[in-house]
């Protein structure tokens, strides 16, 4: 899987920049240098909902495809960063499998590649990429369990309390069931 450009800071949270927080802790605009111009440019940040990704991935026949393309053009132009929470990634995985008909491997590969795109801020990027790898490789492991195993492996301890025996297939993870 490609490496994620996910930002992480203390305790696995998002990397913070001066001015990241606006009123009530909401993402604010970050001032950055424009390439080659030396003038500050305003870069906005927003949380991304799964519908944005679904509209993009579904293609031109989706009624919200063009507006989604417009938002992703702003991301590509460096005017907007999208913050992609873990729960949104889980929803994208579900939609990719159930509505779009992607295989587990296609879902893991395509979503993993998408999360590595410039302009996407993925607070738990390493954990999510590992979860996608596990999900794509182990056909009996659902994404929630793959995420749980990945979190245990990434942050430790590598122990999960669960009655789900599918977790026994994940190398490096011990399961407590009594």
C-alpha positions as a LaTeX table, in Angstrom:
\begin{tabular}{lrrr}
\hline
Residue & $x$ (\AA) & $y$ (\AA) & $z$ (\AA) \\
\hline
Unk1 & 0.00 & 0.00 & 0.00 \\
Unk2 & 1.22 & 3.50 & $-0.61$ \\
Unk3 & 2.37 & 5.50 & 2.32 \\
Unk4 & $-0.15$ & 7.90 & 3.75 \\
Unk5 & 0.42 & 11.61 & 3.93 \\
Unk6 & $-1.60$ & 11.45 & 7.07 \\
Unk7 & $-0.54$ & 13.85 & 9.74 \\
Unk8 & $-0.24$ & 12.73 & 13.27 \\
Unk9 & 0.84 & 14.42 & 16.42 \\
Unk10 & 0.87 & 13.57 & 20.10 \\
Unk11 & $-1.23$ & 10.54 & 21.06 \\
Unk12 & $-1.94$ & 9.76 & 17.41 \\
Unk13 & $-4.04$ & 12.89 & 16.97 \\
Unk14 & $-3.72$ & 15.23 & 14.03 \\
Unk15 & $-0.56$ & 17.27 & 13.65 \\
Unk16 & $-1.30$ & 20.79 & 14.85 \\
Unk17 & $-0.15$ & 23.99 & 13.22 \\
Unk18 & $-0.34$ & 27.44 & 14.72 \\
Unk19 & $-3.81$ & 28.74 & 13.93 \\
Unk20 & $-5.33$ & 25.29 & 13.31 \\
Unk21 & $-8.12$ & 25.85 & 15.80 \\
Unk22 & $-10.77$ & 28.44 & 15.21 \\
Unk23 & $-13.69$ & 29.34 & 17.41 \\
Unk24 & $-14.94$ & 26.42 & 19.51 \\
Unk25 & $-12.04$ & 24.25 & 18.31 \\
Unk26 & $-13.20$ & 24.04 & 14.68 \\
Unk27 & $-10.60$ & 23.86 & 11.91 \\
Unk28 & $-9.50$ & 27.29 & 10.83 \\
Unk29 & $-7.54$ & 28.68 & 7.94 \\
Unk30 & $-3.80$ & 28.07 & 7.86 \\
Unk31 & $-1.54$ & 30.64 & 6.29 \\
Unk32 & 1.07 & 29.17 & 3.93 \\
Unk33 & 3.49 & 30.53 & 1.38 \\
Unk34 & 2.38 & 30.49 & $-2.24$ \\
Unk35 & 4.78 & 28.54 & $-4.38$ \\
Unk36 & 7.16 & 30.87 & $-6.20$ \\
Unk37 & 5.36 & 34.06 & $-5.20$ \\
Unk38 & 6.46 & 34.68 & $-1.65$ \\
Unk39 & 2.98 & 35.92 & $-0.72$ \\
Unk40 & 0.95 & 34.19 & 2.00 \\
Unk41 & $-1.97$ & 32.15 & 0.77 \\
Unk42 & $-4.98$ & 31.12 & 2.82 \\
Unk43 & $-5.57$ & 27.37 & 2.99 \\
Unk44 & $-8.90$ & 26.30 & 4.42 \\
Unk45 & $-9.56$ & 23.08 & 6.31 \\
Unk46 & $-12.83$ & 21.16 & 6.53 \\
Unk47 & $-14.00$ & 17.77 & 7.72 \\
Unk48 & $-14.94$ & 15.47 & 4.85 \\
Unk49 & $-18.12$ & 13.41 & 4.88 \\
Unk50 & $-18.30$ & 10.04 & 3.12 \\
Unk51 & $-20.86$ & 11.39 & 0.63 \\
Unk52 & $-18.13$ & 13.55 & $-0.89$ \\
Unk53 & $-15.99$ & 10.48 & $-1.65$ \\
Unk54 & $-18.95$ & 8.40 & $-2.83$ \\
Unk55 & $-19.98$ & 11.11 & $-5.31$ \\
Unk56 & $-16.43$ & 11.28 & $-6.63$ \\
Unk57 & $-15.87$ & 7.52 & $-6.86$ \\
Unk58 & $-19.30$ & 6.72 & $-8.32$ \\
Unk59 & $-18.45$ & 8.64 & $-11.48$ \\
Unk60 & $-20.17$ & 11.15 & $-13.74$ \\
Unk61 & $-23.59$ & 9.51 & $-13.48$ \\
Unk62 & $-23.84$ & 10.39 & $-9.78$ \\
Unk63 & $-25.88$ & 13.60 & $-9.31$ \\
Unk64 & $-23.27$ & 15.06 & $-6.95$ \\
Unk65 & $-20.21$ & 14.08 & $-8.98$ \\
Unk66 & $-19.57$ & 17.55 & $-10.43$ \\
Unk67 & $-19.84$ & 19.37 & $-7.08$ \\
Unk68 & $-17.52$ & 16.74 & $-5.57$ \\
Unk69 & $-15.04$ & 17.31 & $-8.39$ \\
Unk70 & $-15.15$ & 21.02 & $-7.63$ \\
Unk71 & $-14.25$ & 20.41 & $-3.99$ \\
Unk72 & $-11.47$ & 17.99 & $-4.92$ \\
Unk73 & $-10.11$ & 20.55 & $-7.42$ \\
Unk74 & $-9.75$ & 22.97 & $-4.52$ \\
Unk75 & $-7.85$ & 20.24 & $-2.66$ \\
Unk76 & $-5.62$ & 19.56 & $-5.67$ \\
Unk77 & $-4.96$ & 23.29 & $-6.10$ \\
Unk78 & $-3.82$ & 23.51 & $-2.48$ \\
Unk79 & $-6.63$ & 25.80 & $-1.39$ \\
Unk80 & $-8.37$ & 23.24 & 0.84 \\
Unk81 & $-7.31$ & 20.42 & 3.15 \\
Unk82 & $-9.90$ & 17.78 & 3.97 \\
Unk83 & $-9.76$ & 16.11 & 7.38 \\
Unk84 & $-10.86$ & 12.48 & 7.05 \\
Unk85 & $-11.86$ & 10.90 & 10.39 \\
Unk86 & $-11.65$ & 7.12 & 10.91 \\
Unk87 & $-15.42$ & 6.76 & 11.06 \\
Unk88 & $-15.73$ & 8.29 & 7.59 \\
Unk89 & $-13.18$ & 5.80 & 6.24 \\
Unk90 & $-15.19$ & 2.94 & 7.76 \\
Unk91 & $-18.31$ & 4.24 & 6.04 \\
Unk92 & $-16.47$ & 4.53 & 2.70 \\
Unk93 & $-15.35$ & 0.89 & 3.05 \\
Unk94 & $-18.93$ & $-0.19$ & 3.73 \\
Unk95 & $-20.28$ & 1.76 & 0.75 \\
Unk96 & $-17.52$ & 0.51 & $-1.56$ \\
Unk97 & $-18.41$ & $-3.10$ & $-0.76$ \\
Unk98 & $-22.18$ & $-2.95$ & $-0.44$ \\
Unk99 & $-23.26$ & $-0.32$ & $-2.97$ \\
Unk100 & $-20.39$ & $-0.07$ & $-5.42$ \\
Unk101 & $-19.67$ & $-3.80$ & $-5.54$ \\
Unk102 & $-15.91$ & $-3.55$ & $-5.06$ \\
Unk103 & $-14.07$ & $-6.62$ & $-3.78$ \\
Unk104 & $-12.31$ & $-6.48$ & $-0.43$ \\
Unk105 & $-8.94$ & $-6.16$ & $-2.19$ \\
Unk106 & $-10.22$ & $-3.41$ & $-4.54$ \\
Unk107 & $-11.72$ & $-1.55$ & $-1.59$ \\
Unk108 & $-8.51$ & $-1.79$ & 0.43 \\
Unk109 & $-6.25$ & $-0.77$ & $-2.47$ \\
Unk110 & $-8.40$ & 2.05 & $-3.86$ \\
Unk111 & $-9.30$ & 3.59 & $-0.51$ \\
Unk112 & $-5.71$ & 3.24 & 0.71 \\
Unk113 & $-4.45$ & 5.05 & $-2.38$ \\
Unk114 & $-7.10$ & 7.73 & $-1.96$ \\
Unk115 & $-6.08$ & 8.37 & 1.67 \\
Unk116 & $-2.52$ & 9.04 & 0.51 \\
Unk117 & $-3.57$ & 11.96 & $-1.69$ \\
Unk118 & $-2.10$ & 15.38 & $-1.08$ \\
Unk119 & $-4.49$ & 17.63 & 0.78 \\
Unk120 & $-6.13$ & 14.90 & 2.83 \\
Unk121 & $-5.40$ & 14.98 & 6.54 \\
Unk122 & $-6.00$ & 11.55 & 8.05 \\
Unk123 & $-5.51$ & 11.73 & 11.83 \\
Unk124 & $-5.10$ & 7.95 & 12.21 \\
Unk125 & $-3.51$ & 7.38 & 8.83 \\
Unk126 & $-1.03$ & 4.64 & 9.75 \\
Unk127 & $-3.67$ & 2.70 & 11.68 \\
Unk128 & $-6.21$ & 3.03 & 8.87 \\
Unk129 & $-3.75$ & 1.93 & 6.18 \\
Unk130 & $-2.84$ & $-1.10$ & 8.27 \\
Unk131 & $-6.53$ & $-1.83$ & 8.85 \\
Unk132 & $-7.14$ & $-1.66$ & 5.10 \\
Unk133 & $-4.22$ & $-4.05$ & 4.50 \\
Unk134 & $-5.65$ & $-6.52$ & 7.04 \\
Unk135 & $-9.17$ & $-6.14$ & 5.65 \\
Unk136 & $-8.00$ & $-6.72$ & 2.08 \\
Unk137 & $-5.92$ & $-9.76$ & 2.99 \\
Unk138 & $-8.20$ & $-11.60$ & 5.42 \\
Unk139 & $-11.58$ & $-12.42$ & 3.94 \\
Unk140 & $-13.21$ & $-13.28$ & 7.28 \\
Unk141 & $-12.17$ & $-10.09$ & 9.05 \\
Unk142 & $-14.67$ & $-7.22$ & 8.86 \\
Unk143 & $-13.35$ & $-3.68$ & 8.74 \\
Unk144 & $-14.18$ & $-2.87$ & 12.38 \\
Unk145 & $-12.14$ & $-5.86$ & 13.57 \\
Unk146 & $-9.35$ & $-5.05$ & 11.12 \\
Unk147 & $-9.26$ & $-1.51$ & 12.55 \\
Unk148 & $-9.21$ & $-2.85$ & 16.12 \\
Unk149 & $-6.32$ & $-5.20$ & 15.31 \\
Unk150 & $-4.44$ & $-2.44$ & 13.49 \\
Unk151 & $-4.88$ & $-0.06$ & 16.43 \\
Unk152 & $-3.58$ & $-2.74$ & 18.81 \\
Unk153 & $-0.56$ & $-3.34$ & 16.57 \\
Unk154 & 0.15 & 0.35 & 15.93 \\
Unk155 & $-0.35$ & 1.80 & 19.41 \\
Unk156 & $-0.11$ & $-1.28$ & 21.63 \\
Unk157 & $-0.68$ & $-3.28$ & 23.58 \\
Unk158 & $-1.16$ & $-5.88$ & 20.82 \\
Unk159 & $-3.95$ & $-7.53$ & 22.78 \\
Unk160 & $-7.67$ & $-7.45$ & 22.02 \\
Unk161 & $-10.45$ & $-8.58$ & 24.37 \\
Unk162 & $-12.96$ & $-10.23$ & 22.07 \\
Unk163 & $-14.93$ & $-13.37$ & 21.40 \\
Unk164 & $-14.35$ & $-12.98$ & 17.66 \\
Unk165 & $-12.04$ & $-15.85$ & 16.67 \\
Unk166 & $-11.28$ & $-14.19$ & 13.30 \\
Unk167 & $-8.86$ & $-11.95$ & 15.22 \\
Unk168 & $-6.73$ & $-15.06$ & 15.88 \\
Unk169 & $-5.70$ & $-14.91$ & 12.22 \\
Unk170 & $-3.98$ & $-11.53$ & 12.65 \\
Unk171 & $-0.27$ & $-12.09$ & 13.19 \\
Unk172 & 1.05 & $-10.26$ & 16.24 \\
Unk173 & $-2.32$ & $-9.82$ & 17.95 \\
Unk174 & $-3.28$ & $-11.84$ & 21.03 \\
Unk175 & $-6.92$ & $-12.30$ & 21.94 \\
Unk176 & $-8.34$ & $-12.44$ & 25.45 \\
Unk177 & $-11.63$ & $-14.31$ & 25.66 \\
Unk178 & $-11.83$ & $-15.44$ & 29.28 \\
\hline
\end{tabular}
